[in-house]
Amino acid sequence: MLTRDDLDEDPLKQFDRWFQEALKKQVDFANAMTIATVDESGAPDARVLLLKEINSEGLVFFTNYESVKARQLGLNPHAAAVFWWPVLERQVRVRGGVSKISAAQSDAYFKTRPRGSQLGAWASKQSQVLQDRVELEATCLKLEQRYRGKEIPRPENWGGYCLKPNHFEFWQGRENRLHDRFEYDRNKSGDWEIRRLAP
C-alpha cells in the first residue's frame, strides 16, 4: 500500500528510502537498473547497468565513453531508467537529462574498483567486434604485466554519468491489479508536483 502521505516531497529522497529498504530485504542486485537511450534514428535501445551513487543531483552510473550507449547519449543526452524489486512488489521509473560527472569523481570511484575490473576497463573496447575471447584475454594479460606492482590509472575513455531526473514514477503492487502509482514532475518554477495515476 502506498498513499500520498507516505511520499517525501523530494523524489530523490523517496527513491533513496525505497532503495535502502530493498537493500535491507537483500533484494538480488537491488542497484540493477535498465537504462534506455535512443539512437540516431530515434529507435530505442536498452541495457541493464548498476547504480553506483545517489546524490542531490541524481543517479550515477559508470561505463565506457566509447560504448554504444555513450555514443547515443552524445547525440541525445536524455535517458530513462527502470528499477524492479519483485520481493517488495515495487517499480521505479525515472526520466531526465544525462551528463558526464567530473574526471575527479570518476577517478575516485575507479580507485575503489577491484583490480581485475580496472584491468577490464582498459582491455575492453566495449561494443566493438571481437574476433574471439583469446584476443580479449591476451590483452588483459599484457595489461596485467604492464601494471604489475603499480597503481592502475583510470582510462580516459571510461567514467561516470549522472542521470538528472525531471520525472519519477513510484509503483507499488496491490491485489487485483489495483496498484498504487504516483508520479513526480517538475513544474515551470522547478518545484516537484505529485499526482496519483490510475493503475
C-alpha positions as CSV (number, residue, x, y, z in Angstrom):
1,M,0.0,0.0,0.0
2,L,1.2,3.5,-0.9
3,T,-0.5,6.7,-0.1
4,R,0.2,10.4,-0.8
5,D,1.1,10.8,2.9
6,D,3.8,8.2,2.6
7,L,5.7,10.1,0.0
8,D,8.6,12.5,0.5
9,E,8.3,15.9,-1.2
10,D,11.7,15.2,-2.8
11,P,11.6,12.2,-5.2
12,L,15.3,11.6,-4.8
13,K,14.8,11.2,-1.1
14,Q,11.8,9.0,-1.7
15,F,13.9,6.9,-4.1
16,D,16.7,6.5,-1.6
17,R,14.2,5.4,1.1
18,W,12.9,2.7,-1.2
19,F,16.4,1.7,-2.3
20,Q,17.5,1.3,1.3
21,E,14.5,-0.9,2.0
22,A,15.4,-3.0,-1.0
23,L,19.0,-3.4,0.4
24,K,17.6,-4.4,3.8
25,K,15.4,-7.0,2.2
26,Q,18.5,-8.3,0.4
27,V,16.9,-8.0,-3.0
28,D,19.3,-9.5,-5.5
29,F,21.0,-6.8,-7.5
30,A,18.9,-4.0,-5.9
31,N,21.0,-1.5,-7.7
32,A,20.4,-3.0,-11.2
33,M,18.6,-0.6,-13.5
34,T,17.5,-0.8,-17.1
35,I,18.8,2.3,-18.9
36,A,17.1,3.2,-22.2
37,T,18.5,5.6,-24.7
38,V,17.8,6.3,-28.4
39,D,20.0,6.0,-31.5
40,E,20.4,8.5,-34.3
41,S,17.2,7.4,-36.0
42,G,15.2,7.7,-32.7
43,A,14.9,3.9,-32.2
44,P,15.0,2.9,-28.5
45,D,17.8,0.8,-27.0
46,A,18.1,-0.6,-23.5
47,R,20.5,-2.5,-21.3
48,V,21.0,-3.3,-17.6
49,L,23.6,-1.3,-15.6
50,L,24.4,-0.9,-11.9
51,L,23.5,2.3,-10.0
52,K,26.7,3.3,-8.1
53,E,25.6,6.5,-6.3
54,I,22.6,8.6,-5.4
55,N,23.2,12.2,-4.7
56,S,21.4,15.5,-4.7
57,E,21.9,15.8,-8.5
58,G,20.6,12.4,-9.4
59,L,21.7,8.8,-10.2
60,V,25.3,7.9,-11.1
61,F,26.5,5.0,-13.2
62,F,29.7,4.2,-15.0
63,T,30.6,3.0,-18.5
64,N,33.0,3.2,-21.4
65,Y,32.7,6.6,-23.1
66,E,33.1,4.9,-26.5
67,S,30.3,2.4,-26.0
68,V,27.0,2.4,-28.0
69,K,25.1,3.9,-25.0
70,A,27.7,6.7,-24.7
71,R,27.6,7.5,-28.4
72,Q,23.8,7.6,-28.2
73,L,23.9,9.9,-25.1
74,G,26.3,12.1,-27.1
75,L,23.6,12.6,-29.7
76,N,20.7,12.8,-27.4
77,P,21.7,13.4,-23.7
78,H,18.5,12.0,-22.2
79,A,17.6,8.6,-20.8
80,A,15.0,6.6,-18.9
81,A,15.7,4.1,-16.1
82,V,13.7,1.4,-14.5
83,F,14.3,-0.4,-11.2
84,W,12.3,-3.5,-10.3
85,W,12.3,-5.1,-6.9
86,P,9.9,-8.1,-7.1
87,V,10.2,-9.1,-3.4
88,L,8.7,-5.7,-2.5
89,E,6.4,-5.5,-5.5
90,R,7.9,-2.2,-6.3
91,Q,9.0,-0.5,-9.5
92,V,10.5,3.0,-10.0
93,R,10.7,4.7,-13.4
94,V,13.0,7.7,-13.9
95,R,13.5,10.1,-16.9
96,G,15.9,13.0,-17.3
97,G,18.9,14.6,-18.8
98,V,22.3,12.8,-18.6
99,S,25.7,14.4,-18.3
100,K,29.2,13.2,-17.5
101,I,30.4,13.6,-14.0
102,S,33.8,15.3,-13.3
103,A,37.1,13.5,-14.0
104,A,38.0,13.7,-10.3
105,Q,34.7,11.9,-9.4
106,S,35.4,9.2,-11.9
107,D,39.0,8.8,-10.7
108,A,37.8,8.5,-7.1
109,Y,35.3,5.7,-8.0
110,F,37.8,3.9,-10.3
111,K,40.2,3.6,-7.4
112,T,37.6,1.6,-5.4
113,R,37.1,-1.0,-8.1
114,P,38.6,-4.5,-7.9
115,R,41.9,-4.6,-9.7
116,G,40.5,-7.1,-12.2
117,S,37.7,-4.7,-13.1
118,Q,40.2,-1.9,-13.5
119,L,42.2,-4.0,-16.0
120,G,38.9,-4.9,-17.7
121,A,38.1,-1.3,-18.3
122,W,41.4,-0.9,-20.2
123,A,41.1,-4.2,-22.1
124,S,37.6,-4.0,-23.4
125,K,36.8,-1.8,-26.4
126,Q,33.2,-2.0,-25.4
127,S,30.6,-2.8,-28.1
128,Q,33.3,-3.2,-30.8
129,V,33.6,-6.5,-32.7
130,L,35.9,-9.0,-31.1
131,Q,37.4,-11.8,-33.1
132,D,37.4,-14.3,-30.2
133,R,37.9,-14.4,-26.4
134,V,41.6,-15.3,-26.8
135,E,42.2,-11.7,-28.1
136,L,40.5,-10.2,-25.0
137,E,42.3,-12.5,-22.5
138,A,45.7,-11.8,-24.2
139,T,45.1,-8.0,-23.9
140,C,44.3,-8.5,-20.2
141,L,47.4,-10.5,-19.7
142,K,49.6,-7.8,-21.3
143,L,48.0,-5.1,-19.2
144,E,48.4,-7.2,-16.0
145,Q,52.2,-7.4,-16.8
146,R,52.4,-3.7,-17.6
147,Y,50.8,-2.6,-14.3
148,R,52.3,-5.3,-12.1
149,G,53.2,-3.6,-8.8
150,K,51.7,-0.3,-9.9
151,E,48.5,1.6,-9.4
152,I,46.2,1.3,-12.4
153,P,45.1,4.7,-13.7
154,R,41.6,5.3,-15.0
155,P,41.4,5.1,-18.8
156,E,40.3,8.5,-20.3
157,N,37.5,6.7,-22.2
158,W,35.9,5.3,-19.0
159,G,33.9,7.2,-16.4
160,G,30.6,8.2,-14.9
161,Y,27.4,9.8,-15.9
162,C,24.7,11.4,-13.8
163,L,21.0,10.9,-14.7
164,K,19.4,14.2,-13.5
165,P,15.7,13.4,-13.1
166,N,12.8,15.6,-14.3
167,H,10.3,12.8,-13.9
168,F,9.8,9.9,-11.4
169,E,7.1,7.3,-11.0
170,F,6.8,5.1,-7.9
171,W,4.7,1.9,-8.4
172,Q,3.5,-0.3,-5.5
173,G,1.9,-3.6,-6.4
174,R,-1.6,-4.3,-5.0
175,E,-4.2,-7.1,-5.3
176,N,-6.4,-7.4,-8.3
177,R,-4.0,-5.2,-10.3
178,L,-5.3,-2.1,-8.4
179,H,-1.8,-0.9,-7.9
180,D,-0.7,2.4,-6.4
181,R,1.1,4.7,-8.7
182,F,2.4,8.2,-8.1
183,E,4.4,10.5,-10.4
184,Y,6.6,13.5,-9.7
185,D,7.0,16.1,-12.4
186,R,8.9,19.4,-12.4
187,N,6.7,22.4,-13.0
188,K,7.8,25.7,-14.6
189,S,9.2,27.1,-11.3
190,G,11.3,24.0,-10.8
191,D,9.2,22.5,-8.0
192,W,8.0,18.9,-7.9
193,E,4.3,18.2,-8.4
194,I,3.0,14.9,-7.2
195,R,0.0,13.1,-8.8
196,R,-1.7,9.7,-8.3
197,L,-2.1,7.7,-11.5
198,A,-4.6,5.1,-12.4
199,P,-3.1,1.6,-12.4
